[in-house]
């Protein structure tokens, strides 16, 4: 068996998420089927993160064991040939140690969330942005976001269905950028709770549109109560950008 690390891009609006489920088509399922056709062997593709239904990825990472030792470009092109009917593509393939694990060896994950504030509804980008035709105060959101940096109990921003053993996470960075009609939230952490990014964005938007004062986010965080936070931002605006790994000597 040869273990391959896959870097995967997908447009998630047609999927029930990354992980295989009984209620619809998952990204994991179509990648596994493509690998199985190519390798003529049953496989299990293990991802670095379980993106939800409608969430996109620019740099999802997974690993898979294949009973062949083909060149990485051969593997990439072969899998992509069987993915042509889906909005999924393998960007890169790398041979890795049999001990490499896409999820457990990751030390950092980066997400981006996109909001579009133009006056008229979206067409081409309808499933790629949260359309919010409002005046949004970027500076107030930037101020509020700094209360969330560091190690905290993020219960207020955690989904009720989250399966993580602990609500304590370390948020390394939040950057909020504005270009014309688009607002971009960038969040980096070793790992995230279920819906943590979308709940943080939904809460910061409450500040941006003037529903909350900019320091109120500190009270939300300290309350450790999901009911105190803002709405869960729609899945369509969320992108898993990259997953980082330390190089093993």
Secondary structure, DSSP 8 states (H G I E B T S, - for coil): -EEEEEEEEE-GGGSSBSS-BTTB--HHHHHHHHHHHHHTS----EES---BTT-EEEEEEEEEEES----HHHHHHHHHHTSTTTTEEEEEEEEE-TT--TTTTEEEEEEEEEEE--SS--STTTTTSEE--S---HHHHHHHHGGGSEEEE-GGGS-TT---S-SEEEEEEEEEEEETTEEEEEEEES---TTHHHHHHHHHHHHHTTSS-TTHHHHHHHHT-GGGS-----GGGEEEEEEEE----
